[in-house]
Amino acid sequence: MINSKHSLTIDGKVIKNFGAPYTIAEVSGNHMGDIVRAKKLIKAAKDSNFSAVKLQFFTADEMTLDISSDEFVIASGLWKGRKLYDVYQEGAMPESWLSDLFEYSKTIGITIFSSVFSEYGIEVLEALGCPAYKIASFEAMDLALIEAAIKTGKPLIVSTGIIDKEGIDDIFALCKQYQFEQLGLMHCVSNYPAPSDEFNLSTLREMIETYNVPIGLSDHSYDDLAATLSIAMGGCIVEKHITIARDDGAIDSEFSLPIDAMPHFIDKLMEAYSAIGAPKYESSSPRKNYRSLYVVKEIQQGELITSRNIRSIRPGYGLAPKHLNSLIGKRVNRTLKVGTPVSWEIFND
């Protein structure tokens, strides 16, 4: 595995397992061919406190062929019956937008980077100073593409939705070849949308234990359950598709996070992170809520302690109840009124 410090750094932000969530708002094809809409999504991500916004830069011709035979037509799911080429054509982002969107994101103060699908795409994004790259699940077995991304030296996040452990080992072999240490992996269910019972989030925990890199979740579900649980398990990256509204007709909107739900989504992830805390066995409850030993019947100076004159009650300002048996038969050195907390000072020895 990579001999790193268990972290990667994107645009100055350090990302590591069990650390604060690094949240990525995925614009995907939900721009609907309108750069103003794309900017609105980026601004919403910034206002909702996402760590970064991510684009997908590809052309339909890079992704597939314009063919109508069965293997080039989607058989099930959200885009059932549509040609692959037409879906990618609809979701593609014009290259002419990139410079504007990068500059806009810089102006409002949110990190922007992109998924890449070709070496040409990497060249274009490198010229714009793209601070990191993402490899989508369906490209995770394209080692030539991954190698090209590694060669940039920029942080690289790879979704593992369709590759097995052997495929992950192939990626680590490339990283070792180039002494590349800025890698993150994303557990991903490559269904759109992804139902909760297919997430197998224990995989994420195993990845954290197995691979010496930051681990996250690429979340294509309807809600925040899987993402919140991933943070509770120690994951440190969450990617979520975003849109204006669920019913706005954008290509990924059905499983994307609408603008009005974004702040709640981020709040839930941060709440999960805060709840993890650090190992702690002492109680934070006020002592008033504890039980402890108190005088329940007046005891005269020199009199013996018995089970009838001291007892375990609330509040907790006396000695712990575990000392009761060892105190029975001891003499007190002063007169004690009912309601006096038992302390070591009432005994001479």
N, C-alpha and C positions, 0 to 999 in steps of 0.2 A: 504494500500500500504506500501511498504518498507519505513521505516523512516530513509532514508540515506541522504547523502549530494548531492543527485542527480548525483552521479558519481561512476565509478568503476575504478580500477587501475590494469593495466596489465603490468607486467615487469617494474614497475616504472612510466608508462605513465598514467596520469589521463585523463579520458574520461568522458565528460559531454555534455548534450544537448546545442546546440549553441556554443560549443567549437570547437577547431581545429579538422578537420576530422581525425578519426582513420581509416586507410585504410588497409584492409586485402586482401592479394593475395592468392586465393584459388588454390592450386595445383591440388586437386581432383584426378581424374584418368588420367590426362593428362601427367603423367610420362611415360606412354606407356611401363611399365615394365623395364625401364632403369634408374638406379640410377644416372647415369651421366646426363641424361636429367633432372631429378628431381632437381639436384644441379644447373643446368643451369637456371632453372626457379626461384629457390630461389635467385640466384645471380642477375638475372634480376629484381626481386622484390626489392632487396636491392638497386641496382643502380638507380631504378626509384623512390626511396624514399617512397615506401610503408612502413607503420608502422610495419606490421607483415606479416608473411607468415603462411598459415594454411594447414595442411594435413587432410586427412580422413583415419582413421585407422579402418578397419573392414575386415572381411572375408565374402565370399559369403555365407557360411553356417550360419553365424550369422544373415544374412540379409533375407534369404528366403530358399526355398526348391528347389532342382534340379528336377523340375516337368515341364512337357510340356503341361499340360491342360490349357484351355483358360485363367483362372484367374491368371496364372503364366506367361502369355505371354503379352508383352506390346502392347496395341491396337492402339496407335497413337503416333505422335510426332517423335522426332529424332531417337528413337530406336524401332520404330514400327516393330512388327513381331519377335522381339528377346525375348528369355526367360529372365526373371528377373535374374535368377541365372547366366546366361552367361554374362550379362551386369555387374553385381557386381564382377564376377570373373575377368573380364577384368580391372575393375577400382580399384581393391583391391591393397593396398600397402603392400609389404612383411614386416612382423614384424622385420626381420633382418636388414632392412634399418634404422629403427627409430633412433637408437643410433648415427649412422653415420650422418644422416641428422640434428639431434639436435646439434651435435658437430660442424658440418659445419656451421650451421646458427649462432651459438655462435661465431665462429671464424671470420666470416665476419661482425658480428654486426647487426643482424636483429632478432627480436623476432619470435619464432616459437611456435605454439601450434596446437591443433588438434580437429577436430570433433570426438565425441565418439559415439559408437553404441552398446556397451555392457559393463558390469561391468568388464569383463576381460580386455577390452581395456583400461579402466580407470586405472586398476592395473598396466598394462604395462607402460602407460604414466606417472603415478605417480613415478614409479621407475626412470624415466628419468628426473624428475623435471619439468614436463610440467607446465607452468605458468598460464594456463587458459584452459577452455574447451568450445566447441561449441556443441549445440544440434541442429541437422538439422530439417527442417520442419516436415518431415515424422516421426520423433521420438519425436516430441513435446508433444504428448499425452502419451508417455511412462513415467509415473510418477516414476516408480521404477528406471529407468535409470537416470532421473533428480535428484532423491533423492540421488543416489549414487554419482553423480557429486557434488551436494551440500555438501555432507559429506566431500569432500576433502578440503573444505574451499577456493578453488581456484575461481577466477572470472569465471562466467558462462554467455554465450551469447546464447539465444534461438531464433531460427527463428520461426515465427508464421504463416507460409504459409497455414497450413491446420487446425489450431485451431481457435475457436471463443473466445469471451470474457469469456465465462465460462471456457474454457481450460486455458486461461491466469490466471483467478482467482485461478484455481487449483494449478498453479505453484507458485503464490504468497502465497497460504496457506502453501505449503511446505517450502517456504523461511521463513515464519513467525514461523513455527514449529521449525526450526533450527536456528532462529535468524540470518539468512543469508542475507547480504546486498550488495553483489557484483554481482548483476544481471543486464544484459542488454537484451533488446528485439530487434529483427530485423523484420521489415515488409518485407514480401517476397511473390512473386508470384511464386508458385511452378510449373511453366511450363518451358520447356527447348527447345528452347529459350522462353523468355517471351516478348510478344508484348507490346509496349508502352501503348496502350489503355486498358490494363488489370491491370496497376499498381495501379490505385486509390490512388495516393500519398497523398490525403487528409487524408487517414487512418493514415499515419505517423504523420501528424500534430495532429490528435486526440489522438494518443498514447502518444505524448509528453505532451499534456495537461492533460491526464488521469492518466498516470502511472509515479510514482516518481523514474524512472530509466532512464539511457541512452537508446536512441532509434536510430536505424539505418536501413539500407536497404541492403538486400541480393539481389544483382542485377544480373539477368540472361539474360539481354537484349543484343542486338548487339552493342550498342553504349554507350555514356556517358550521355545522356539526363536525364534519371531517376535519376542516381546517383548525377548529378549536382543539379537537382531540390531538391533532398532530403536534401542536405546541405543547400540550400537556405531556406528550411522550418525549419531548426533548427536541423535536424538529425546530429549525430556525429560519426556514424560508417558506413562504406561502405565496403561490401565484393564483390569481383569480381573474377571470375574464370580466370586463366591465362594459356597461352599456347605459344608454340614457334611461330606457324603461324596458321591462321584460316583453312588452307587446309592441315594441316600436318597429318590428319587421327586419331588424339587422340580422345578419347571417348567424351569429352566435348568441343572440339575445336571450333565447329560451333558457340557457343555462348560465347566463352572465349576471353579475351583480349590478343592479340598477343604482343610479346616482343616489336616490333617497335612502338606500340601504347601506351605502358605503361606510358612513361614520359608525354605525352600529357594528358592522363587520369588524372594523379595526378595533373598536372598543372591546369586543368579545375576545379577540386574540390577545390583546394587552392584558385583559382581566385574567385569562388563562395563564399567561406568563407570570403575572404577579402572584397568582395562587400557588405556583410551583415553589417559590421561595427557596429556602435552604433547610437542610435537616434540623429539626428542633423538637426536643422532647419536653421542654418545660412549658407550663401553661402560661398564657397571657391573661387569664381570668383574674380579676381582683381577689385579694386575700379574703375579702368579706364572703366570697362564695365557697371557700374551702371549709373543711372540718378540721378542728384541732381540740386540744384538751382544755377544758374550763372547769373552774370550781362551780359546782351545782348545789352544794350545801356548805354553809359557813364552817371553816376549819380554824380551830384555835391554835395558837402558837404551841409547838411541841406535839401536836396531835398527829396521828398517822394518816397517810393517804389510803383511801379505800375505793372500791368500785362504786360506792354510794355517794362520795363527796366530790369526785371528779369524773368527767364524762366527755366523750367525743361529741361535739356539737359544732354548729356554725356560729360565728365566723372563724377565720383561720389565723388568728393572731397569737394563739398559744402553741405549745409543742405539738408535733405531729402525733396522730393517734397511735402510731406504731410503738410509742414509748409507754403506753398505759400500763402494761403488765410489769415493766421494770420499775415503775414508780410506786406500785402498790406496796405498802408497808414502810415507806420512807416517812420521816418526820419533817414537818415544815418548820421553818425558822421564824415565822411571823403569822399573825392572824390574817386569814384570807376571807374576804367577803364573796358572796355569790356573784358570779359574773367576772371573776378575776381570771385572766388567762394564765395557764400554768407555764412557768418558765424555770430554767435551771437555778435562778437566783433565789427561789423560795426554799432551797435545800442547802444545808451546810456542806454536804459532800458531793 
